[in-house]
Amino acid sequence: MAGAPGRGLELGLDRGAAVQSPARMSPFRLDPRWAHACLRWASHHTGLPVVLVAAVALVVTWRLLKRGVRLAVEVALALALLVAATRLGWLRW
């Protein structure tokens, strides 16, 4: 059934589909359309509502950001301690 409505969208062949693959868009530009396309793509392929996908993405991003900041603070503290110990002559590299 090549002419059945909606069949092309299921196969990903419909050129006018509302869901565009995020792989075709550059994630390195700060373009809100890229995030919107990612959310719509994930929603389309998981069957979950876009709002739920966005909420999960927001929570995961927030947790990763907190862990990243915590890691950066720990590395900076360790570096400061090593530099201080080196300057005091306790460590020699």
C-alpha positions in Angstrom: 0.0 0.0 0.0 2.2 2.7 -1.2 -0.5 5.3 -1.2 -1.9 4.7 2.3 -2.0 7.9 4.4 0.5 7.9 7.2 2.4 4.9 5.9 5.4 7.1 4.7 5.6 8.7 8.2 5.9 5.2 9.8 8.7 4.3 7.5 10.4 7.7 7.9 10.0 8.4 4.2 7.5 11.2 4.4 9.4 14.4 3.3 6.8 16.6 4.8 6.8 14.9 8.2 6.5 17.0 11.3 9.3 15.1 13.0 12.8 15.9 11.6 15.7 13.8 12.5 18.0 15.7 14.9 21.0 14.0 13.3 20.5 16.2 10.2 20.8 19.4 12.3 24.0 20.8 13.9 24.0 20.6 17.7 26.8 23.1 17.9 24.8 26.1 16.9 22.7 27.6 19.7 19.4 27.1 17.8 16.2 26.3 19.7 15.0 24.5 16.7 17.6 21.8 17.3 16.4 21.1 20.9 12.8 21.2 19.7 13.6 18.7 17.0 15.4 16.4 19.4 12.4 16.5 21.8 9.9 15.8 19.1 12.0 13.1 17.6 12.4 11.4 21.0 8.7 11.8 21.7 7.8 10.3 18.3 10.1 7.3 18.7 9.3 6.5 22.4 5.6 7.2 22.2 5.8 9.5 25.3 4.4 13.0 25.3 6.8 15.8 24.4 6.3 17.4 27.9 7.4 14.2 29.6 10.4 13.8 27.4 11.3 17.5 28.1 10.9 17.0 31.8 13.2 13.9 31.8 15.7 15.8 29.7 15.6 18.8 32.1 16.1 16.6 35.2 19.0 14.6 33.6 20.7 17.8 32.4 20.4 19.4 35.8 21.9 16.3 37.5 24.7 16.1 35.1 25.4 19.8 35.5 25.5 19.5 39.3 27.9 16.5 39.1 30.0 18.4 36.6 30.3 21.5 38.8 31.0 19.3 41.8 33.8 17.6 39.9 35.3 20.9 38.7 35.3 22.2 42.3 37.0 19.0 43.6 39.6 19.2 40.8 40.3 22.8 41.5 40.7 22.1 45.2 43.0 19.2 44.6 45.1 21.3 42.2 45.3 24.2 44.7 46.5 21.7 47.4 49.1 20.2 45.2 50.4 23.7 44.1 50.5 24.8 47.8 52.4 21.6 48.8 54.8 22.1 46.0 55.5 25.7 46.9 56.1 24.7 50.5 58.6 22.1 49.4 56.6 19.1 50.6 56.3 17.7 47.0 58.9 17.6 44.3 57.9 16.9 40.7 
